[in-house]
Amino acid sequence: MRIRLDLAYDGGDFTGWAKQPGLRTVQGELELALATIFRTVGSAPTLTVAGRTDVGVHATGQVAHVELDDAQLADLDRRRRGGPAPRGLDALVRRLNGIAGAAGDVQVQRATLAPPGFDARFAATWRRYEYRIADAAALRDPRRRGYEVWHPTTLDGDAMETAARSLLGLHDFASFCRPREGATTIRTLQEFTWARDADGVLVAHVRADAFCHSMVRALVGACLAAGDGKLSAGRVTELREATARTSEFVVVPAKGLTLVEVGYPPDEELAARAEQTRAKRSS
């Protein structure tokens, strides 16, 4: 039975999502908890995630799935010592948070039975990220210092918005991606906007069908350079079209970046979407 997990985490003390030997990662902590929960029932379950976040990146809307067999599902319904307790998927959430979430920096927000055809990774149609910059014009709240980048000058938000608009659409984003052998850098950037919130913090909303490695932070870096008057929107377009890495802007720090939402099609279209994406990724 496939189970959907909705997750949130503070990426500050994790070495990214993906499990790595000897390092603390979100996947590693959750799979260790799953292995503990089902240590006497079947094989240790593994997770499939919508988007592998990099070192230091946060999430409030991450999605993963896990497959549990009949015996494991039945074990969640087994009564424990100490009186009444959650059962079924509510028990799964409670036990995962009691083990993986003990440090407080990762939480399973809900677990639900996945509809037929659901695949956290391949059925997703888009991912949305948020990036926060508190420049010299913003109110800097020390409580948010782990989730915002503080910039020493006042940025031109209009110039950043213009630069962002110049990047929208289907393009080869090789200029904004850390290369990986055999991986495509062609993506559809569906949304990229900048606006100041009530405290004057510049907040980017970035949505695409998928992102390559470090892409969001590089896109933000180009806009930051535009906001500082170092790049024009026209030059940002030229750099995009060059499809080559450049030193004209920097990749911004991970701590300002949060995965806030993953989008999926209607249930009846999930299987077709997953099949389409698998074919695209393997071609």
N, C-alpha and C positions, 0 to 999 in steps of 0.2 A: 504494500500500500504506500503510495507516494504522499508525503506530508510536506506542506509549504510552511516555512518558518520565516517570520518577519523579524528583522534584527536591527539593533542599534548598538553602536560602540564608539568609545573614545579611542582614537587610533594612536594617541600619544605614546603609549607604552607597548604597542604592538609593532612587530616587524612586518607590517602589511597583513593581508588576508591569508595568502597561500601558506600552507604548512611547509615548514623548513626544519630540518634536523637541528636540534640544539637551540632553536630560537622560539620566542614566544610570539605566536601569531593567532589571529582570530579563529581561523579554521582549526588550527592545532588545539586550541583550548576547548572548542566546542566538540571536536571529534574525540578528544580525551574524555570529556564528560559523557558523551554517548557510549563510549566503550565501558565506562564505569557503570552507567545505568543498566546496560544490557550485558554485563560481564558473564552472567550465567545463562544467557538466552541468545543463542545464535551467534553470527559473526558481528563484529563491530561495524556499525553503520558509518557511511561516509557522506559528505556533503557536496552538493553541486550549487554554485553560487551565481547570481546574476552578473556580478562584476567584481573582479579581483582588485580591490583597492590597494594602493601602494603604501609604503612605510609612512606612518604618521597621518594618513587620511582617515577622517571620521565617517560615520554613517548614522543616519536616522531612519533611512528607508531601504536598507539592504534586504534582499530576498534570497533564500536558499531553499533547496529541497533535500529530503532524506527519505530513503525507502526502508520501511519496517515490515517484517514478516508477521504472520499471524501470531506466532508465539510471543514476539516482542510487544505487539499490540495488547495481547491478553495480559502480559506481565504488567502493563501500565494500569490495568484494572484491578490488579491484585491488591487486596487490603494490606496496609502496613500496620506495624505496632504503633500504639499511641492514639488510637481513636480515629475519627473520620478525617479523611484527607482527599485532595483532588484525585480524580481518576481519569483515565483516557488521555487525551491530548493536553488537558489542563495539568495533569500529573507530569507529562513530559516537559512542559514549560517550567513548572516549579522546580523539577529536578535539575534541568539544565541550568537554570539561574542559580540554584543552590550550589552548583559545582563550578561551572565556567564563569558564572557571574558573581562569585564570592568576592572578588576584588572590586566589583562595582563598575568596571569599564566595558562590559559587554552584557547585553540583556536580550533575551528572546521575548519579544513583545506579544507574539501570538503564534499558535500552531493550528493549522486548519487542514482538513482533508483536501488534497489538490484535485481539481477537476480532471477528467480524462484529457490526455495530450499535454498537460502542463509540464514545462521544463523551465526551471528558474533561469537558466542561461539562454537556451536556444529559442524559447518562446517569447522572450522579451522583445518589444518593439522599440523601446528607447530607455535611456537612463538620464536622469536629471541631477546635476550637481549645483552646489552653491559655493561661492567663494566670497570671503569677507575681508575688506581692507579698511582699517581705521586710519585715515590720513590726518594731517594737521588740523583739518576743519572739523573732525569728528570728535564725539565724546568717547574717550577711551576708558572703558570699564575694565579694571584689572581682573575681574572675575571671568572675563571672556578672553583673556590673553592667550589661552590655549587653543582658541578657535578663530582668532583673527590675526591678520598681519598688520602691524603698526608701521605706517610709512611716514617719513619725517617731513615731507612737504605736502602742500595742498594740491590735489590732483584735479585735472579738468575732466569732470564726469561726462560732459558732452563729447569731448574728443575720444574718450574711451568707448562711449556708445557708438560713435561713428565707426571706429575701428572694428568693434564687434560685429556691426552689421555687414562690414566688408568681407567677413569670413563665412557668412551663412551660405548654405547650399551643399551640393555634392562636389567634393574636391579631393585631390590627393593632398593629405595633410602631412606629408613627409617632413616639411619644415618645422612641424610642431610635435613630432613624435620621436621617441627614442627608438632607433631601429631594432627590429628583431628578425632574425633570418627566417625567410619564408612567410612572413606575416604582411598582409596588405595594410597600407596606410590610407586607403580610400574610405572616406566616411561621409555621411550626410549630417551636417551641423544644422539642426532644426530650429534652434532658438539660442540666442546669445544676447542678453540685455544687461545693462547696468543701471542701478538706481540707488539713491541714498535712502536709508531707513530713518526712523524717527530720531535716532541719535547721530545722524549724519554719516554713518558707516556706509561705504560703498559696497553694494552687494551685487554680485554677478549671478545670473541664472543661466546655466548652460545645459542644453539638451541635444543629444544626438542618438542615432540608432545604436552606436557603439563608440567606444573611445580606444585609441591605442595608447601605449605606455607613455605616461607623463603629458598627454595631449592637453588636458584641461589646464594644467599649471603653465604650460607653454603659451596657450591662447591668452590666459590671463596676463602673463608676462608681457606679451606684445601690446595688450591694451594698457597695461601699466606704463610702458614706455611712451605710448601715445598720450596718456594723461599727464606725463611729466614733460611733454613737449619734445621728446627725443625721436619720435617716429610719427609720420603723418599716416592717415588712413590709406592713402595711395601707396605708401611704402609698405604698409602691412600687406596689402594685396600683392605687391610685387614679390615680397618674401614668400607668401603662400604659393604663388605661381612658380617660384624657383625650385620648389620641392627639395630643398637642401637645408640642412641645419645652418644656423647663423649665430653670430655673437652680438647681433644688434639689439637683442633683448635677452633677459634672463628668465629661466624657469623659476617661478615663485615658490616659496616654502609650502610644504604639504599641510601644515597645521591650519591654514585658512580654508581648506577644502573639505566639503562634506557631501557624501552621496545622500540625496534627500528623497528620491523616488525612482521606482522602476515601473515602466508601463507595459501592460500586456493586452492583447486583443481580447474580444469576447470569447467566452469558453468554447464556442463551437468552431473557432478559428485557431485555437491553440496548437493542435496537432499539425496543421498545414504550415503555420508559422515556424514551428520548430524544425520541420522537415526542410523548409526553404532555407532557413539559416544554416543548418548543418551542411547542406549542399554548397552554399556560398563559402563557408569557412573551409571546406575541404577541397575546393577548386583552386 
